Amino acid sequence: MIIATGLDELRTARLLLDPEVGLVPTMGYLHEGHLSLIRKAKAECRSVVVSIFVNPTQFAPTEDLAKYPRDLERDLKLIEPIGVDLVWNPTPEIMYPSGYQTWVEVDALTKRLEGAMRPTHFKGVTTVVAKLFNAVQPQRAYFGQKDAQQAAVIRRMTRDLDFPVEIVVCPIVREPDGLAMSSRNKYLEGDDRKAALVLFRALSAAKDAYQAGERDAEVLRRKMKEVIQAEPRAQMQYVSCADYDSLEELESVSGKTLLSMAVLIGKTRLIDNFVLE
């Protein structure tokens, strides 16, 4: 496994790989969700590149950039047995050198849901992913369904900018009790960890109603809200029942639909979603 930091190191190492490359972009502090993406890439591609970079431009000044968990040695031990060919671990100075002023933005898709709560977030996401695509030149890139809006935005950016990259979105990996795996789960302790299950319960309540024949999107949103509001440690930021690709809120569910939410449990912000096919 080659570990590169500088851009020249990356490009030199990339020339040694089979041309069929799968890229798994991460911010490190890897968990089973990340590892499932890497295994999927390994199964489908001749070479696998993992990027580990805590991207400062997707954090607002009030967010947890300084606290975001980092442990490169731990991450490398987790991924080496899978057979990763190359790890790129650039520094912020490499990704955003002095005088940097070029950005990639997707418009309408980033104004809703996470974008409404975190207005600068997706500008940082799309810019760094575009830079990763340019640097690594993958044929496929692997993202988790847990960040459903991020996946939709990246799919849109990839189409609009004609990147020759297939975007592969993989299922959410959950704890045995249903909590979606996240690097931020390490902040959940005691009663907060138990309260965090409210996201899974709320989504399950809406899904159960859908499977029982309910197609009124507002009814599904109301069912999610009722479950969240019954948990005293939960502070709801949004719930959504939207079109899977456009993320526009629906009146009636007919095609592929995204149920999603953001909830504060104590000081920890969690997101989760279900897809209704």
Order of alpha helices (4+ residues) and beta strands (2+ residues): beta-alpha-beta-alpha-beta-alpha-beta-alpha-alpha-alpha-beta-alpha-beta-alpha-alpha-alpha-beta-beta-beta
